[in-house]
Amino acid sequence: DLGPAPGDYLCAALASCKAITLRMYAQRKGWNVTEIKVKVDLKRSNENQVVENTFICHLSFTGKLEQEQLKRLEVISNSCPLHKLLSKPSHIITKLEQLKIS
C-alpha cells in the first residue's frame, strides 16, 4: 500500500493530457506561457448512491497572460481527449474467453 491507487493514475493521465493540450495551444498562439500546472483531484461517489464521480481540475500558469487568454485556456483544457472521454457516460463490459490449450 505504498504506491498510487488506480484512481491516482487516472488523475495523473487526465492532468497530463490537459497540460499537453494547453502547451500545444499556447505555443501555436505564440502566448508567453512559461509554466503550466494541472492538478486533478477525484471525488468518488459512494457505491450506494447513484451519483457520478467528479474530477476537480486545478489549472495554474506562469507567464504574461491577460484575463481573456486565461479564460480561453480554461476552455481549451476541456477539449483534451481524456476530458472528452471521461465526460461521457461509460459502460464496462467484461467478457471471459476460454484459452485454447495446445
C-alpha positions in Angstrom: 0.0 0.0 0.0 2.9 2.4 -0.6 2.2 3.2 -4.3 -0.5 5.2 -6.0 -4.1 3.9 -6.1 -5.6 3.2 -9.6 -7.6 6.4 -9.3 -4.4 8.3 -8.8 -3.1 7.1 -12.2 -6.4 8.2 -13.9 -6.0 11.6 -12.3 -2.4 11.8 -13.5 -3.4 10.8 -17.0 -6.1 13.5 -17.1 -3.7 16.1 -15.8 -1.0 15.2 -18.3 -3.5 15.3 -21.2 -4.7 18.7 -20.2 -1.2 20.0 -19.8 -0.1 18.7 -23.2 -3.2 20.2 -24.9 -2.7 23.5 -23.2 1.0 23.6 -24.1 0.4 22.9 -27.7 -2.4 25.5 -27.9 -0.3 28.2 -26.2 2.7 27.5 -28.4 0.6 27.6 -31.6 -0.8 31.0 -30.5 2.6 32.3 -29.5 1.5 33.1 -26.0 4.0 33.8 -23.2 3.4 30.7 -21.0 6.5 29.6 -19.2 4.9 27.0 -16.9 1.6 25.1 -16.8 0.5 23.2 -13.7 -2.5 20.9 -13.7 -3.6 19.1 -10.5 -6.6 16.7 -10.6 -8.5 15.5 -7.6 -11.0 12.7 -7.8 -14.1 12.9 -5.6 -15.6 9.4 -5.7 -19.3 8.8 -5.2 -20.5 6.3 -2.6 -21.3 2.9 -4.1 -24.8 3.1 -2.6 -25.6 6.4 -4.3 -26.5 7.0 -7.9 -24.1 9.9 -8.0 -21.3 10.4 -10.5 -17.6 10.6 -9.7 -16.2 14.1 -10.0 -12.8 15.2 -11.3 -11.7 18.6 -10.0 -9.0 20.2 -12.2 -6.9 23.0 -10.9 -5.0 25.0 -13.6 -2.2 27.5 -13.0 0.1 29.3 -15.3 3.2 31.5 -15.2 3.9 33.9 -17.9 2.4 37.1 -19.2 -1.2 36.3 -19.9 -4.3 38.5 -20.0 -7.5 37.6 -18.3 -9.1 36.8 -21.7 -6.2 34.4 -22.5 -6.6 32.6 -19.2 -10.3 32.1 -19.8 -9.5 30.7 -23.3 -7.0 28.3 -21.8 -9.6 27.1 -19.3 -12.0 26.4 -22.3 -9.2 24.7 -24.2 -8.3 22.4 -21.3 -11.8 20.9 -21.6 -11.1 19.8 -25.1 -8.3 17.4 -24.3 -9.1 13.8 -25.4 -9.3 12.3 -21.9 -11.6 15.1 -20.7 -13.9 14.4 -23.5 -13.8 10.6 -22.9 -14.3 10.9 -19.1 -17.2 13.4 -19.6 -19.3 10.8 -21.3 -21.2 8.0 -19.6 -19.2 4.8 -19.8 -20.1 1.2 -19.6 -17.6 -1.5 -18.9 -18.3 -5.0 -20.4 -16.1 -7.8 -19.3 -16.1 -11.0 -21.4 -14.4 -14.2 -20.4 -12.8 -16.1 -23.2 -11.7 -19.7 -22.9 -8.0 -20.2 -23.5 -7.1 -22.9 -26.1 -4.6 -25.4 -24.8 -2.4 -26.9 -27.4 
